[in-house]
């Protein structure tokens, strides 16, 4: 599977799976961006997130379906940036 196919597959999985794992809509409907880093890693960034629970992070990792890393950082006093870094194998 090419990187483009893998990214498309991850986008579809997230679009289908967020409604199930995000009952409080903390990620669902938030601005999301996808960026390839070094041609081998995909960074998925959710912006304007009011809050996130560990169960929601674990749910996104399950939807992605492979090992990935998550970081949460302040975007503003009230909003967070939630980033998932996924190796493109």
N, C-alpha and C positions, 0 to 999 in steps of 0.2 A: 504494500500500500504506500503510495507517495505521501509526502508531507501535506500536500493540498487536500488529498482524499482523507487523511487522518484528521486534519483541522475541520473539514466539513462534517465528518462523522462526530467529532466532539461537540461541534455547534448544534448538531441535530440532537444528540443525547442530552445536552443541557436544556435545549428548548423543550424537549419532551419531559425531562425529569424534574425540572425545577418546581413545577406545579405540585408534584407529589411530595417533595422533600422540604419545601419552603412554605408551610401553611400560613405563616405570618407575613409573607411577601416581603421579606427583608432583602432578597436578591432579585426575585421575580419582578420584572418591569423596570429595574434599575439600568442606567446606561452601562453597557458592557463593551469592552474592546478586546481585540485579539492581536497579539504582536509576536512575531517570530524573532527569537533571539539566537544568534549564531547559526541559524539554519537547522538547529537540532532541538530547540526548546520552544514551547509555546507558553506565553504569558497571557492569562485571562484575567482582566481587571474589571471589577464591579465598582462603580462610583456612586456616591450619594447614598451610602448604606447607613441607615439609622442605628443599627446594631446587628450583631450576629452571635448565634449560640454555637457551642461545640457540636451539637447534634446536626446543625445545618451544614457546618463545614464538613463533617464526616459524611453527610448525605451527598454533598457535591462530589466528594472523593469517590464515593460508591458509584455515582452516575458516570463519572469520568472512566472508572473501571480499570485504572492502573495507578501505580505509585505516582503521587504528585505532592507538592508542597504548597502550604498556604501561609500567607502573611496578612496581617491586619494592621493598618496604620491610619493615623488621623488625616483626614482631608481638610477638615475645619473643626471648629469646636463641637459641632453637632453631627458631623458626618464622617464616615470611614471609607477607606479604600480597602477592598478585599481582593487579594491577588492569589491566583493559583498558578503554579509553574509546573508544566507537564512536559516530560521528555517525549520527543517525537521518535519513537522506536521504529 
